[in-house]
Amino acid sequence: MSAETNQVNATTKGADAIDEAIAQGIDFDGSPIPSAKLELYSKVMALEANRQRSGVSNTMRSRIVRIGAKHIPQPELDKMLTDAGFAPLKEKEVAFFYGGK
């Protein structure tokens, strides 16, 4: 495997991989991201950056649910949330994240 292939694989993992690719304007396959997509993304992210936050714990829980639902079965995630002192999964979260599974 070439060093170039290793570099591409390394940059497609982790929480910052997407942000780094967007900043470079290059998708993981090496193709340029169209400027219209980058402009729209920048516009929406600027709006989000100016939004008042409700609190760190609320945001942490939201991220845990959104990302955890991709990787963790619903009963297990629910237990993990309550064990950590967060509110359990809400009915609408279960329906949204687990309803189609």
N, C-alpha and C positions, 0 to 999 in steps of 0.2 A: 504494500500500500504506500503511495507516495506521501510526502510531507504535505502537499497541497490537499489531498483527500483527507488526511488527518485534521488539518486546520478547519476544513469545512465541517466535518463531523463535530469537532470541539465547539464550534460556534453555534451549533443548532441546539445546544442543551443549556439548561439553566434559565433562571428567571430573567436575566438581562439579554438573552440571545435575540429576542425579537426587537427590543429597543436598539440594540447595536446595529442590527440589519437595517432598521428603518433609518437610523442616523446616517448610515452609509448609502442608503437608497438602493440597496442591492438585496435581492431575495436569496434564500439559502442555496438555490440552484445556480446562482451567479448571474441571473438575469436582472436587469434594472427594474425597479419598481416604478410604474408610470407616475409621472408628475401629478396628474389629477388625483390619484389615490393618496400620494404623499401630502398634497395640499389639503384634501378633505380630512385626513387623519390629523394633521397639524391644527386645523381649525377646531375640530371636536376636542382634541386634547387641551387646547388653550381654554376652551369653555370649562372643561373639567378642572383645570388648574385653578380657576377662579371661583369654584364652588365652595361654599362654606361646608366644613366637615362637621359631623355629628359626634365624633369622638373616636379615639384610637381603638378601644375595645369593640365598638360596633363595626369598624372597618376590618379589624382582625377577624371577627366572626364571619363577616360577609365573604372575605377572601378564603377563609378555611372552608366554608360551605361550597362556594363556587368551584374551587379547585379540588377540594377533597372529594366532592361528588363524582369526579372523573376517575378517581383512583380507589375509593373506599366504599364498601357496601353500606347501604343506608342505615341498618341497625348499628353497625360498628361506628359510623361517623356520629350518629346520634349519641351513642354512649360516650364517645371521646369528647364531644362538646360538653355534655353535662358533667363528666368527670373533671373537666378543666374549669368548670364554673361558668360556662356560657349557657345561654338558653338552648333548649333542645331544638331540633329541626321543626320548622313550622309546616303546617299542612300544605301551604302553597309552595314551599321549597321542595318538599318531598314530591309533589305533583310535577313541578317544573323540572327538577334535576333527575328524578328517578321514575317518573310516570311512564316514559317510553321504553323502559328497560325491562 
